[in-house]
Amino acid sequence: MHQTTAHEPVFTGERKKELEQILERYETRRAGLLPALWMVQHARGWISDEAMAEVADVLGLTPAYVKGVVTFYTMYHQHPVGEHFIQVCTTTCCNVVGAEDVVQAFLEQTGCGELGATSPDGKYTVIEVECLGGGAGKRGPWATRISPIPRKRSSSASTSAIPTPAPTMGG
């Protein structure tokens, strides 16, 4: 769906050697799945279905098993995301202290418009997550900005901070 060009294998050359060194630490190749997925995401910025199939092939797993792991964890991106990846906790504790207002402020100030969408300039993606472990309370809801997303970027890419929306965020 999001793939617009032919898939270029991730695990070639030095990256393949690096993965093999990582896999030596584990009793089974399957145990190296999370590090392999991180390597793909670091190289591409997200993990396409084609990349999941490549990981499955390299580790001797089924593509369905790999996809199950990718879809379980919110840390893996299944589509291209902005340079600044913003996560806002919207669990009950954070909602009670204004998480929805924080989400709306981020969506408006970044230009994303809706959760999961990337801003027109490609700089921001805002998502809601279940818990970031910050403990809401009187500090307000918890939000994180993972920035920049590891990927190949041009030297002109901006890493400026996003404007802080009200109400204040935890942390």
C-alpha positions in Angstrom: 0.0 0.0 0.0 2.7 2.5 1.0 5.4 0.9 -1.0 6.0 3.1 -4.1 9.3 1.7 -5.3 10.6 -1.8 -5.6 11.9 -3.3 -2.3 15.6 -3.1 -1.9 16.9 -5.7 0.4 18.0 -4.4 3.8 20.3 -7.3 4.8 23.1 -7.1 2.3 26.8 -6.4 2.8 27.8 -4.9 6.1 24.3 -4.9 7.5 24.0 -8.7 6.8 27.3 -9.2 8.7 26.0 -7.1 11.6 22.8 -9.1 11.8 24.8 -12.4 11.8 26.9 -11.1 14.6 23.8 -10.2 16.6 22.3 -13.6 15.9 25.3 -15.3 17.4 24.2 -14.0 20.8 21.0 -16.0 20.7 20.2 -19.7 20.9 17.7 -19.4 18.0 17.4 -17.1 15.0 13.9 -16.3 16.0 15.2 -14.6 19.2 16.9 -12.0 17.0 13.6 -10.8 15.5 13.4 -7.6 17.5 16.9 -6.5 16.7 16.4 -7.4 13.0 13.3 -5.2 12.9 15.1 -2.3 14.5 17.8 -2.6 11.9 15.1 -2.4 9.1 13.4 0.6 10.7 16.8 2.3 11.2 17.7 1.8 7.6 14.3 2.7 6.1 12.4 4.7 8.7 9.6 2.2 8.7 8.9 -1.5 8.1 7.0 -2.4 4.9 5.3 -5.8 4.2 8.2 -6.5 1.8 10.7 -5.8 4.6 8.8 -8.1 6.9 9.0 -10.9 4.3 12.7 -10.3 4.0 13.2 -10.5 7.8 11.1 -13.7 7.9 13.2 -15.2 5.1 16.5 -14.3 6.8 15.4 -15.6 10.2 13.6 -18.7 8.9 10.2 -17.5 10.1 6.8 -17.0 8.4 5.9 -13.5 7.2 2.7 -13.9 9.3 4.8 -14.4 12.5 6.9 -11.3 11.7 3.9 -9.2 10.9 2.3 -10.4 14.2 5.3 -9.0 16.1 5.4 -5.8 14.2 1.7 -5.1 14.7 1.9 -5.9 18.4 4.5 -3.3 19.2 3.7 0.4 18.7 7.5 1.1 18.4 7.6 -0.3 14.9 6.2 1.9 12.1 4.2 0.1 9.4 4.1 3.2 7.1 6.3 6.2 6.6 6.3 8.6 9.5 7.4 12.2 10.0 10.9 13.2 11.1 9.4 14.0 14.6 7.3 11.1 15.9 5.1 12.3 18.7 3.3 9.9 21.0 0.6 11.0 23.5 -0.7 8.8 26.3 -4.5 8.7 26.2 -5.1 6.1 29.0 -7.7 7.0 31.7 -5.1 8.7 34.0 -3.9 11.0 31.2 -7.4 11.6 29.8 -8.6 12.8 33.2 -5.9 15.5 33.2 -6.3 16.7 29.6 -4.8 14.2 27.2 -7.4 14.9 24.5 -6.6 18.7 24.6 -2.9 17.8 24.2 -3.7 15.6 21.3 -5.7 18.3 19.6 -3.0 20.9 20.2 -0.4 18.7 18.6 -2.6 17.9 15.6 -3.3 21.6 15.1 0.2 22.9 15.6 1.9 20.2 13.5 -0.6 20.3 10.7 -1.2 16.5 10.9 -5.0 16.9 11.1 -5.6 13.4 12.4 -3.9 10.8 14.5 -1.5 8.6 12.5 -1.3 11.1 9.6 2.0 12.8 8.7 2.1 16.6 8.3 2.2 17.9 4.7 5.8 19.0 5.2 6.8 15.5 6.3 8.1 16.7 9.7 5.5 15.4 12.1 3.4 12.3 12.9 1.2 12.2 16.0 -0.2 9.0 17.5 -1.9 8.0 20.7 -0.4 5.3 22.8 -1.6 3.3 25.8 1.0 4.2 28.4 4.3 5.9 28.4 5.0 5.2 32.1 5.2 8.9 33.1 2.4 8.9 35.7 0.0 11.7 34.8 -1.2 13.3 38.0 -0.9 17.0 38.5 1.9 17.4 35.9 -0.6 16.7 33.1 -0.7 14.0 30.4 2.4 12.4 29.2 3.8 12.9 25.7 7.1 12.0 24.0 8.8 13.1 20.9 11.1 10.7 19.3 13.2 12.8 17.1 14.7 12.5 14.6 13.5 9.2 13.3 16.6 7.3 12.4 16.8 7.1 8.6 18.9 8.3 5.7 18.2 12.0 5.5 19.5 15.0 3.5 21.8 17.3 5.3 19.2 20.1 5.0 16.6 18.2 7.1 15.3 20.2 10.1 15.5 19.0 13.6 13.9 22.0 15.2 11.7 21.4 18.2 7.9 21.4 17.9 6.0 24.3 19.6 4.8 23.2 23.0 1.0 23.0 23.1 -1.1 23.8 26.2 -1.8 22.3 28.7 1.7 21.4 29.8 2.9 17.9 29.3 4.3 15.6 32.0 8.0 15.3 32.3 
